[in-house]
Amino acid sequence: MWKTRGGSSLDQSEPIWINYKLRFEGRDADRHLLEAHPAGISIEGLSWALALTLNYGVTGQTRYSRDLTKSAKIFISPPRAGSILYELNILVQNNPFLSLIAGRYLINTVTPYINGLIGYVFSQSIGLGGELAGEAQKFLDKLNGEDLKTISRRIEPPLTRAHTAIGRTADEISLRHSGSEIIRLDQETKDNLKASPVGEYDTLDSNVTSFNLLTGNGRLYSAESEKTIPFGLNDNYRHGTTTALISSMEQYSLGRSGTIRIVGERVETAAGRLVRYIVGSAEELPKEDWIDGVDPMRTRRERQRI
């Protein structure tokens, strides 16, 4: 439901509506039913996590209070008969901070900014990591990296509540906009929220596939997990670490191995599954550790890692 066409000018007092679909899948949801109590907690938790994220996105304030801005509101429509699909309608009104970040108060600038912000901070909070979508990157680059970390941490409690229905009355909960998935909650993300540092450190000879210097977050390849996993920086990371991480990412993007030596603390679920690393140091491998005299950072890689 839009108030005007995507590229046309808006009256500065006119609100923008952004529509989302909230879907429950699996278990009772497949029978078009939900157990009321866990589903209600999930909806409350998700809506509060969205409210905190929107409050920051519209005002630039990271406060944790029930007294949030009136420039962003969330409305929910009940599911239609035979469906476990709720409509979430977010109302956004112009605000000086919002205009500063989005550039212009238009639907086609505000919408990708809000979607990108939600997707990014939620992904960081539930342990998926990942970088910003290309369209959203230009907006979120204007935000303070420490503020993004703060919001990601502050939405962890409500996102924990948002997972209440999972494993009880549904298997998955997804939030979508115009057919595109913004975020998906499942048993893995539920376990990720309970993960914690275990005081054990790994030394990895691996590559960095993405790294954001603004936030200190990125992804590296884990042979143990056989995929890339997220990482963050230790508050007291060693000098030269960010330079090595950036160099690895750049070499990897050029089709080279990008292998560097990384030391990170393991963050695990209660079952011992590795979720992410807290990186304390990263550096190029010394020449004595090169195999057959081949530079592991700049040699062409044989296959693409996911």
C-alpha positions as CSV (number, residue, x, y, z in Angstrom):
1,M,0.0,0.0,0.0
2,W,1.8,3.1,-1.2
3,K,0.8,6.7,-0.8
4,T,2.5,7.8,-4.0
5,R,4.5,6.4,-6.9
6,G,8.1,5.3,-6.3
7,G,9.9,8.3,-7.9
8,S,7.5,11.1,-7.3
9,S,7.9,13.7,-4.6
10,L,6.2,13.4,-1.3
11,D,4.7,16.0,0.9
12,Q,7.2,16.1,3.8
13,S,4.3,15.4,6.3
14,E,2.9,12.5,4.3
15,P,3.8,9.0,5.7
16,I,5.3,6.2,3.7
17,W,3.9,2.7,4.2
18,I,6.1,-0.4,3.8
19,N,4.3,-3.7,3.7
20,Y,5.8,-7.0,4.9
21,K,4.5,-10.6,5.1
22,L,5.2,-12.5,8.3
23,R,4.8,-16.2,7.7
24,F,4.9,-19.2,10.1
25,E,5.7,-22.6,8.5
26,G,5.9,-26.2,9.7
27,R,4.2,-28.1,12.5
28,D,0.9,-26.6,13.5
29,A,1.3,-23.8,11.0
30,D,1.0,-26.3,8.1
31,R,-2.5,-27.1,9.4
32,H,-3.3,-23.4,9.4
33,L,-3.2,-23.3,13.2
34,L,-0.8,-21.8,15.8
35,E,-0.6,-22.4,19.5
36,A,-1.6,-19.1,20.9
37,H,0.9,-18.5,23.7
38,P,4.2,-19.2,21.9
39,A,3.0,-17.6,18.7
40,G,1.9,-14.5,20.6
41,I,5.3,-14.2,22.3
42,S,7.0,-14.6,18.9
43,I,5.0,-11.8,17.4
44,E,5.7,-9.5,20.4
45,G,9.4,-10.2,20.3
46,L,9.7,-9.7,16.6
47,S,7.7,-6.5,16.6
48,W,9.7,-5.1,19.5
49,A,13.0,-5.9,17.7
50,L,11.6,-4.2,14.6
51,A,10.6,-1.2,16.7
52,L,14.0,-0.7,18.2
53,T,15.6,-1.1,14.8
54,L,13.2,1.4,13.2
55,N,13.7,3.9,16.1
56,Y,17.4,3.9,15.3
57,G,16.9,4.0,11.6
58,V,14.6,7.0,11.7
59,T,16.2,9.0,14.5
60,G,19.8,7.8,14.8
61,Q,19.2,7.2,18.5
62,T,20.2,3.9,20.1
63,R,18.2,4.3,23.4
64,Y,16.5,1.3,24.8
65,S,13.2,2.6,26.0
66,R,9.5,2.1,25.6
67,D,9.3,5.8,24.7
68,L,10.2,5.4,21.0
69,T,9.8,7.9,18.2
70,K,6.4,8.4,16.7
71,S,8.0,8.8,13.3
72,A,7.8,5.0,12.8
73,K,5.0,2.7,13.8
74,I,4.2,-1.0,13.2
75,F,0.7,-2.3,12.5
76,I,-0.3,-5.9,12.1
77,S,-3.2,-7.3,10.2
78,P,-4.7,-10.7,11.2
79,P,-4.2,-13.7,8.9
80,R,-6.8,-14.5,6.3
81,A,-8.9,-17.6,6.7
82,G,-6.8,-20.7,5.9
83,S,-3.5,-18.9,6.1
84,I,-0.8,-18.4,8.7
85,L,0.4,-15.2,7.0
86,Y,0.3,-11.9,8.8
87,E,0.7,-8.5,7.2
88,L,3.0,-6.1,9.0
89,N,2.6,-2.5,7.8
90,I,5.4,-0.1,8.8
91,L,4.5,3.6,8.8
92,V,7.5,5.9,8.4
93,Q,7.3,9.7,8.6
94,N,9.9,12.2,7.6
95,N,12.6,13.0,10.1
96,P,15.9,15.0,9.7
97,F,18.1,12.0,10.4
98,L,16.1,9.8,8.0
99,S,16.4,12.4,5.2
100,L,20.1,12.7,5.9
101,I,20.7,9.0,5.5
102,A,18.2,8.2,2.7
103,G,19.2,11.4,0.8
104,R,15.6,12.2,-0.2
105,Y,12.3,11.4,1.4
106,L,11.0,9.1,-1.3
107,I,9.6,5.6,-1.3
108,N,12.4,4.2,-3.5
109,T,15.1,5.5,-1.2
110,V,13.5,5.0,2.2
111,T,12.3,1.5,1.5
112,P,15.7,-0.1,0.5
113,Y,17.3,1.7,3.5
114,I,14.8,0.4,6.0
115,N,14.9,-3.1,4.5
116,G,18.7,-3.1,4.4
117,L,18.9,-2.0,8.0
118,I,16.5,-4.6,9.3
119,G,18.2,-7.4,7.3
120,Y,21.7,-6.4,8.5
121,V,21.2,-5.9,12.2
122,F,18.9,-8.9,12.5
123,S,21.5,-11.1,10.7
124,Q,24.2,-9.9,13.0
125,S,22.1,-10.5,16.0
126,I,21.1,-14.1,15.1
127,G,24.6,-15.2,14.2
128,L,24.3,-15.2,10.4
129,G,26.7,-12.4,9.8
130,G,26.9,-11.3,6.2
131,E,27.3,-8.0,4.5
132,L,24.8,-5.5,3.3
133,A,22.9,-5.8,0.1
134,G,24.4,-3.7,-2.7
135,E,21.5,-1.2,-2.9
136,A,21.4,-0.8,0.9
137,Q,25.2,-0.5,1.3
138,K,25.3,3.2,0.2
139,F,22.8,4.1,2.9
140,L,24.2,2.1,5.8
141,D,27.7,3.3,5.1
142,K,26.5,6.6,6.4
143,L,25.7,5.1,9.8
144,N,27.9,4.8,12.8
145,G,29.5,1.3,13.1
146,E,29.3,1.3,16.9
147,D,25.7,2.2,16.8
148,L,25.0,-0.7,14.4
149,K,26.7,-3.0,16.9
150,T,24.7,-1.6,19.8
151,I,21.4,-2.1,18.0
152,S,22.4,-5.7,17.0
153,R,23.1,-6.5,20.7
154,R,20.0,-4.7,22.0
155,I,17.6,-6.6,19.8
156,E,19.0,-10.0,21.0
157,P,16.5,-10.3,23.9
158,P,13.4,-9.6,21.8
159,L,14.7,-11.8,19.0
160,T,15.1,-14.6,21.5
161,R,11.4,-14.2,22.4
162,A,10.6,-14.1,18.6
163,H,11.9,-17.7,18.4
164,T,9.5,-19.0,21.1
165,A,7.1,-20.6,18.5
166,I,10.0,-22.4,16.8
167,G,10.1,-26.0,17.8
168,R,6.7,-25.8,19.5
169,T,4.1,-24.7,17.0
170,A,6.2,-23.8,13.9
171,D,9.6,-24.7,12.4
172,E,10.3,-21.4,10.7
173,I,9.2,-17.7,10.7
174,S,10.1,-15.5,7.8
175,L,9.7,-11.8,7.1
176,R,9.3,-10.8,3.4
177,H,8.9,-7.6,1.4
178,S,7.6,-7.7,-2.2
179,G,8.5,-11.4,-2.5
180,S,12.1,-11.0,-1.2
181,E,13.0,-12.5,2.1
182,I,14.4,-10.0,4.6
183,I,15.1,-12.5,7.5
184,R,14.3,-16.1,8.4
185,L,14.2,-17.5,11.9
186,D,14.6,-21.3,12.5
187,Q,16.2,-23.8,14.9
188,E,19.7,-22.8,13.8
189,T,19.2,-19.1,14.5
190,K,17.5,-20.0,17.8
191,D,20.5,-22.0,18.9
192,N,22.8,-19.2,17.6
193,L,21.2,-16.7,20.0
194,K,22.2,-19.0,22.9
195,A,25.8,-19.3,21.7
196,S,28.6,-17.9,23.8
197,P,32.4,-17.6,23.7
198,V,34.0,-20.8,25.2
199,G,37.5,-19.5,25.9
200,E,39.1,-21.7,23.3
201,Y,41.2,-20.3,20.5
202,D,41.8,-21.6,17.0
203,T,44.6,-20.7,14.6
204,L,43.3,-20.8,11.1
205,D,45.0,-20.5,7.8
206,S,42.1,-19.3,5.8
207,N,40.6,-16.5,3.7
208,V,38.2,-13.6,4.3
209,T,35.3,-13.4,1.9
210,S,33.9,-10.2,3.3
211,F,34.9,-7.6,5.9
212,N,33.3,-4.3,6.9
213,L,35.9,-2.0,8.6
214,L,33.0,0.3,9.8
215,T,31.4,-2.5,11.9
216,G,34.4,-4.9,12.4
217,N,32.2,-7.7,11.1
218,G,32.9,-10.1,8.3
219,R,33.0,-13.7,7.1
220,L,35.8,-16.2,6.8
221,Y,36.0,-19.8,5.5
222,S,35.8,-22.5,8.2
223,A,37.0,-26.0,7.1
224,E,35.3,-27.3,10.2
225,S,31.9,-26.0,9.1
226,E,32.7,-26.4,5.4
227,K,31.3,-23.0,4.7
228,T,31.9,-19.4,5.5
229,I,31.0,-18.2,9.0
230,P,30.8,-14.8,10.6
231,F,33.4,-13.1,12.7
232,G,33.8,-10.0,14.7
233,L,36.8,-8.2,16.1
234,N,38.0,-8.5,19.7
235,D,38.0,-5.2,21.4
236,N,41.8,-5.5,21.8
237,Y,42.8,-6.9,18.5
238,R,46.4,-6.8,17.5
239,H,47.9,-4.0,15.4
240,G,47.9,-4.9,11.7
241,T,44.9,-7.2,12.0
242,T,42.5,-5.1,9.9
243,T,45.1,-4.5,7.2
244,A,45.5,-8.3,6.9
245,L,41.8,-8.9,6.8
246,I,41.2,-6.3,4.1
247,S,44.1,-7.7,2.0
248,S,42.7,-11.2,2.2
249,M,39.3,-10.0,1.1
250,E,40.7,-8.0,-1.8
251,Q,42.9,-10.9,-3.0
252,Y,39.9,-13.3,-2.7
253,S,37.8,-10.9,-4.7
254,L,40.5,-11.0,-7.5
255,G,40.2,-14.8,-7.7
256,R,43.2,-15.5,-5.6
257,S,43.5,-17.7,-2.5
258,G,43.8,-14.8,0.0
259,T,45.0,-17.2,2.7
260,I,46.2,-15.5,5.9
261,R,46.7,-16.7,9.5
262,I,43.9,-15.8,11.8
263,V,43.6,-16.4,15.6
264,G,40.0,-16.3,16.9
265,E,38.1,-17.3,20.0
266,R,35.3,-19.8,19.3
267,V,31.7,-18.9,19.9
268,E,29.6,-22.1,20.2
269,T,26.1,-23.3,20.8
270,A,25.3,-25.5,23.9
271,A,25.7,-28.5,21.6
272,G,29.2,-27.4,20.6
273,R,28.4,-26.2,17.1
274,L,30.8,-23.4,16.0
275,V,28.8,-20.3,15.2
276,R,31.4,-17.5,14.8
277,Y,34.8,-16.3,15.8
278,I,36.0,-13.3,17.8
279,V,39.2,-12.4,15.9
280,G,42.2,-11.2,18.0
281,S,44.9,-11.2,15.3
282,A,45.4,-11.7,11.6
283,E,48.6,-11.6,9.5
284,E,50.2,-12.9,6.3
285,L,51.8,-16.3,6.6
286,P,55.6,-16.1,7.1
287,K,57.6,-17.3,4.1
288,E,58.9,-20.3,6.0
289,D,55.3,-21.6,6.2
290,W,54.7,-21.2,2.4
291,I,54.3,-24.6,0.6
292,D,56.8,-25.1,-2.2
293,G,57.6,-21.4,-2.0
294,V,54.1,-20.3,-3.2
295,D,52.6,-17.2,-1.7
296,P,49.3,-18.4,-0.1
297,M,47.8,-14.9,-0.2
298,R,48.2,-14.2,-3.9
299,T,48.2,-17.6,-5.7
300,R,45.2,-18.3,-7.9
301,R,42.6,-20.4,-6.1
302,E,41.4,-23.7,-7.7
303,R,37.8,-23.4,-6.7
304,Q,35.2,-21.0,-5.4
305,R,34.2,-21.3,-1.8
306,I,30.6,-20.6,-0.7
